[in-house]
């Protein structure tokens, strides 16, 4: 198991690549959710403003 984790001396590069890929995939997963919430809140604000103007 130790040899597997060491990866023949390239462990730093390999695990850094895996970590970076994981972080980017997480960002690509979470980003649309945040944008959706922001968009819905903006639409709700616009609707409330329009109702008050009438």
C-alpha positions in Angstrom: 0.0 0.0 0.0 2.9 2.3 0.8 4.3 1.8 -2.7 1.0 2.6 -4.2 0.7 5.9 -2.3 4.3 6.8 -3.2 3.6 6.1 -6.9 7.3 5.5 -7.8 8.3 9.0 -6.7 5.6 10.9 -8.6 3.1 10.9 -5.7 3.1 14.7 -5.3 2.2 15.3 -8.9 -0.3 12.5 -9.1 -2.1 13.4 -5.9 -2.0 17.1 -6.7 -3.6 16.4 -10.0 -6.3 14.3 -8.4 -6.9 17.0 -5.8 -7.2 19.7 -8.4 -9.5 17.7 -10.5 -11.7 17.0 -7.5 -11.8 20.7 -6.6 -12.7 21.7 -10.2 -15.4 19.1 -10.4 -16.9 20.2 -7.1 -16.8 23.9 -8.4 -18.6 22.8 -11.6 -21.2 21.0 -9.6 -21.8 23.8 -7.0 -21.6 26.8 -9.2 -24.9 26.3 -11.2 -26.7 25.8 -7.9 -25.5 29.1 -6.5 -26.3 30.9 -9.8 -29.8 29.4 -9.8 -30.5 30.7 -6.3 -29.2 34.1 -7.3 -31.3 34.2 -10.4 -34.5 33.1 -8.6 -33.8 35.8 -5.9 -33.4 38.4 -8.5 -36.6 37.5 -10.3 -38.5 37.5 -6.9 -37.1 41.0 -6.2 -38.2 42.2 -9.6 -41.7 40.8 -9.1 -42.0 42.4 -5.7 -40.9 45.8 -7.1 -43.4 45.6 -10.0 -46.2 44.7 -7.6 -45.4 47.7 -5.4 -45.4 50.1 -8.4 -49.0 49.1 -9.4 
